Amino acid sequence: MLQNHEGQRVPDVAFRTRQGPEWVNRTSREIFSGRTVIVFSLPGAFTPTCSSTHVPRYNQFAPAFHAQGVDEIICMAVNDAFVMNEWQENQHAWDLTFLPDGNGEFSDRMGLLVGKEDLGFGRRSWRYSMLVRDGRIEKMFIEPEEPGDPFRVSDADTMLAYLAPGAPKPLDVTVLTRKGCPHCVRAKARLVEAGIGFEELTLNKQFSDRTLRAVAGCTSVPQIFVNGTHIGGADDLEKWLAGRRAA
């Protein structure tokens, strides 16, 4: 039976982290005392749902969480420090802290260490998220206890909706560019000025001209997409931003 520890204090353990060439212990007291912290825990580094959705969305939402007074956002898994550090680099998730629960002590004391022997994983954390204020667990979102790896309530969207009901979600923005394009530089600068985060994809590096024609119906760059809508080029982006400011 999975355990919900809302209202209780987090377990007092020491996490063995690797910072450069040195082993560094981070204790629960150091991490949580006097601070507001989000923790999302998952079955393992480099696994599909964790890498494609869980981590990227929390990393994207980090500015929104910090704006609500969150001091640190922790991704935890029963993996060692070397694996967690490599995974963070692979994910480019620099707005998160990747915390190794290498021996599963924290997960076990949370009552959320489960057997994944059928997958060859051994003992791993069940997927959940929680909001901790000054060492006390205010809210937990624990995935339902059912076969497989359910992922319905421990996501960043659910946590933000709890923390700040009605707060706007960060926009999903992608900018298609090419190296040396002055209009691309202008478009990116306008997004930065507006405080809008974006992902940049570069022609002949992450996509081809055939892809550009297929998704944007044109051959010029930049091309900007927002929440699935094609905005257009740099001039179109400036008009769109002006409309947002006027709204």
Secondary structure, 3 states (H helix, E strand, C coil): CCCCCCCCECCCCEEEEEECCEEEEEEHHHHHCCCEEEEEECCCCCCHHHHHHHHHHHHHHHHHHHHCCCCEEEEEECCCHHHHHHHHHHHCCCCCEEEECCCCHHHHHCCCEEECHHHCCCEEECCEEEEEECCEEEEEEECCCCCCCCCCCCCHHHHHHHHCCCCCCCCCEEEEECCCCHHHHHHHHHHHHCCCCCEEEEECCCECHHHHHHHHCCCCCCEEEECCEEEECHHHHHHHHHHHHHC
